[in-house]
Amino acid sequence: MTIRLGFVVSEFNRDITYMMEIEAREHAQFLGAEVTEVIYVPGAYDMPLAIKALLRKGGVDAVVTIGCVIEGATQHDEIVVQHAARKIIDLSLEFEKPVSLGISGPGMTRMEATERIDYARRAVESAVKMCQRLQ
């Protein structure tokens, strides 16, 4: 049985999330999973609503989040990631389906973000493994 993945991809820092998305798609294919739906959102903070829409529709076995939150002059990056991560966990539990965290940050520079593009691959791997273990 092929695992169907939905991706929720942040457009903020798109130069980095674009590379993350490509790596995630390649890894999904390598693992034999299929990316059936993709929703692009403005930023990581906007992800929970899109995740909920994918889970409510029921056409996916798991959702993979792909985002990048780079440190700014304030603590805004920390607030964004903390709240997004909390809601992502809540939605996973509410719908009883894996929602993996492929958001890099907070507290990183653009250079560090580029070095962490593989977070997307890890998120795909986590989603696929959880689907296999929960079947």
Secondary structure, DSSP 4 states (H G I P E B T S, - for coil): -PPEEEEEEE-TTHHHHHHHHHHHHHHHHHTT-EEEEEEEESSGGGHHHHHHHHHHHT--SEEEEEEE----SSSHHHHHHHHHHHHHHHHHHHHTS-EE--EE-SS--HHHHHHTTTHHHHHHHHHHHHHHHH-
